[in-house]
Amino acid sequence: MYILIKARLATMSELKSCYTLDEALKLYALYRMEQDVEAGRADEIAKGVN
């Protein structure tokens, strides 16, 4: 969950008081998916594929 704080997606107080564990895990999953998509796009650009 500290990754969410570091990425400035949530604060510790928000994670403790506003989000359930399920919601926090979904937020983390969305964050990771976005990172994967960005990495894939960067890889395509590096290879010259559009």
TITORLUM-622774 format. One line per field, with one value per residue: x, y, z of N, C-alpha, C, O in turn. Coordinates in nm, 2 decimals, always signed. Each point is the difference from the previous one (the first is absolute). Layout:
<sites>
n_c1 <- c(X; ...)
n_c2 <- c(Y; ...)
n_c3 <- c(Z; ...)
ca_c1 <- c(X; ...)
ca_c2 <- c(Y; ...)
ca_c3 <- c(Z; ...)
c_c1 <- c(X; ...)
c_c2 <- c(Y; ...)
c_c3 <- c(Z; ...)
o_c1 <- c(X; ...)
o_c2 <- c(Y; ...)
o_c3 <- c(Z; ...)
</sites>
This chain:
<sites>
n_c1 <- c(+0.08; +0.17; -0.05; -0.15; +0.09; +0.11; -0.15; +0.03; +0.04; +0.18; -0.18; +0.18; +0.03; +0.11; +0.22; +0.09; +0.03; +0.17; +0.21; -0.13; -0.02; -0.21; -0.10; +0.04; -0.11; -0.21; -0.02; +0.01; -0.19; -0.15; +0.03; -0.06; -0.22; -0.07; +0.03; -0.15; -0.19; +0.00; -0.03; -0.21; -0.12; +0.03; -0.11; -0.22; -0.05; +0.01; -0.20; -0.09; -0.05; -0.09)
n_c2 <- c(-0.12; -0.12; -0.21; -0.11; -0.10; -0.20; -0.17; -0.01; -0.22; -0.03; +0.07; +0.07; +0.22; +0.08; +0.00; +0.17; +0.20; +0.04; -0.06; -0.08; -0.16; -0.05; +0.13; -0.05; -0.17; +0.06; +0.09; -0.14; -0.11; +0.12; +0.01; -0.18; +0.00; +0.13; -0.08; -0.14; +0.09; +0.09; -0.15; -0.05; +0.14; +0.00; -0.17; +0.04; +0.12; -0.10; -0.10; +0.17; -0.08; -0.03)
n_c3 <- c(+0.00; +0.08; -0.08; +0.12; +0.18; -0.01; -0.02; +0.23; +0.05; +0.13; +0.12; +0.11; +0.00; -0.18; -0.01; +0.12; -0.11; -0.14; +0.05; -0.15; +0.15; +0.06; +0.15; +0.22; +0.09; +0.07; +0.20; +0.17; +0.06; +0.11; +0.22; +0.12; +0.05; +0.16; +0.21; +0.08; +0.08; +0.21; +0.17; +0.04; +0.13; +0.22; +0.10; +0.05; +0.18; +0.20; +0.03; +0.11; +0.21; -0.20)
ca_c1 <- c(-0.08; +0.09; +0.02; -0.11; +0.04; +0.11; -0.05; -0.09; -0.14; -0.07; +0.08; -0.01; -0.13; -0.11; +0.00; -0.05; -0.14; -0.10; +0.00; +0.00; +0.12; -0.04; +0.01; +0.14; +0.06; -0.04; +0.07; +0.13; +0.00; -0.02; +0.13; +0.09; -0.04; +0.04; +0.15; +0.02; -0.04; +0.10; +0.12; -0.03; +0.01; +0.14; +0.07; -0.04; +0.07; +0.14; +0.02; -0.05; -0.13; -0.12)
ca_c2 <- c(+0.12; +0.12; +0.04; +0.09; +0.12; +0.05; +0.05; +0.11; -0.03; +0.00; +0.02; -0.10; +0.02; -0.05; -0.15; -0.06; +0.04; +0.01; -0.12; -0.14; -0.07; -0.04; +0.12; +0.03; -0.10; +0.03; +0.12; -0.05; -0.07; +0.10; +0.07; -0.09; -0.02; +0.12; -0.01; -0.10; +0.06; +0.10; -0.07; -0.06; +0.11; +0.04; -0.11; +0.01; +0.12; -0.03; -0.10; +0.07; -0.06; +0.09)
ca_c3 <- c(+0.00; +0.00; -0.14; -0.03; +0.06; -0.07; -0.13; +0.03; -0.03; +0.12; +0.12; +0.10; +0.07; -0.10; +0.00; +0.13; +0.04; -0.11; -0.09; +0.05; -0.06; -0.14; -0.08; -0.01; -0.09; -0.13; -0.04; -0.02; -0.13; -0.10; -0.01; -0.06; -0.14; -0.07; -0.02; -0.10; -0.13; -0.03; -0.04; -0.13; -0.10; -0.01; -0.07; -0.14; -0.06; -0.01; -0.11; -0.13; -0.04; +0.03)
c_c1 <- c(+0.09; +0.02; -0.11; +0.03; +0.12; -0.04; -0.10; -0.14; -0.09; +0.09; -0.02; -0.14; -0.12; +0.00; -0.05; -0.15; -0.10; -0.01; -0.01; +0.12; -0.03; +0.02; +0.15; +0.07; -0.04; +0.07; +0.15; +0.01; -0.02; +0.13; +0.10; -0.03; +0.04; +0.16; +0.03; -0.03; +0.11; +0.13; -0.01; +0.01; +0.14; +0.08; -0.03; +0.07; +0.15; +0.03; -0.05; -0.13; -0.11; -0.12)
c_c2 <- c(+0.13; +0.05; +0.11; +0.14; +0.07; +0.06; +0.12; -0.03; +0.00; +0.04; -0.11; +0.01; -0.04; -0.15; -0.06; +0.03; +0.00; -0.12; -0.13; -0.06; -0.04; +0.12; +0.04; -0.09; +0.03; +0.13; -0.03; -0.07; +0.09; +0.07; -0.09; -0.02; +0.12; +0.00; -0.10; +0.05; +0.10; -0.07; -0.07; +0.10; +0.05; -0.10; +0.01; +0.12; -0.03; -0.09; +0.06; -0.06; +0.09; -0.08)
c_c3 <- c(+0.00; -0.14; -0.03; +0.06; -0.07; -0.14; +0.01; -0.05; +0.12; +0.12; +0.10; +0.07; -0.08; +0.00; +0.13; +0.02; -0.12; -0.09; +0.08; -0.06; -0.14; -0.09; -0.03; -0.10; -0.15; -0.05; -0.03; -0.14; -0.12; -0.03; -0.07; -0.15; -0.08; -0.02; -0.11; -0.14; -0.04; -0.04; -0.13; -0.11; -0.02; -0.07; -0.15; -0.07; -0.02; -0.12; -0.13; -0.05; +0.04; +0.01)
o_c1 <- c(-0.05; +0.04; +0.03; -0.03; -0.01; +0.05; -0.05; -0.08; -0.12; +0.13; -0.10; -0.06; -0.10; -0.11; -0.07; -0.07; -0.12; -0.11; +0.06; +0.06; +0.09; +0.05; +0.04; +0.08; +0.08; +0.04; +0.05; +0.09; +0.07; +0.04; +0.07; +0.09; +0.05; +0.04; +0.09; +0.08; +0.04; +0.07; +0.10; +0.06; +0.04; +0.09; +0.09; +0.05; +0.05; +0.11; +0.03; -0.03; +0.00; -0.11)
o_c2 <- c(+0.10; +0.12; +0.09; +0.10; +0.12; +0.10; +0.05; +0.09; +0.01; -0.02; -0.08; -0.10; -0.05; -0.06; -0.10; -0.08; -0.02; -0.02; -0.01; +0.05; +0.01; -0.01; +0.04; +0.04; -0.02; +0.00; +0.05; +0.02; -0.02; +0.03; +0.05; -0.01; -0.01; +0.04; +0.03; -0.02; +0.00; +0.05; +0.00; -0.03; +0.02; +0.04; -0.02; -0.01; +0.04; +0.01; -0.06; +0.02; +0.05; +0.05)
o_c3 <- c(-0.04; -0.02; -0.07; -0.06; -0.03; -0.04; -0.10; -0.04; -0.01; -0.02; -0.01; +0.03; +0.05; +0.00; -0.01; +0.06; +0.02; -0.06; +0.10; -0.10; -0.09; -0.11; -0.11; -0.08; -0.09; -0.12; -0.10; -0.08; -0.10; -0.11; -0.09; -0.08; -0.11; -0.11; -0.08; -0.10; -0.12; -0.10; -0.08; -0.10; -0.12; -0.08; -0.08; -0.11; -0.10; -0.06; -0.10; -0.12; +0.11; +0.03)
</sites>
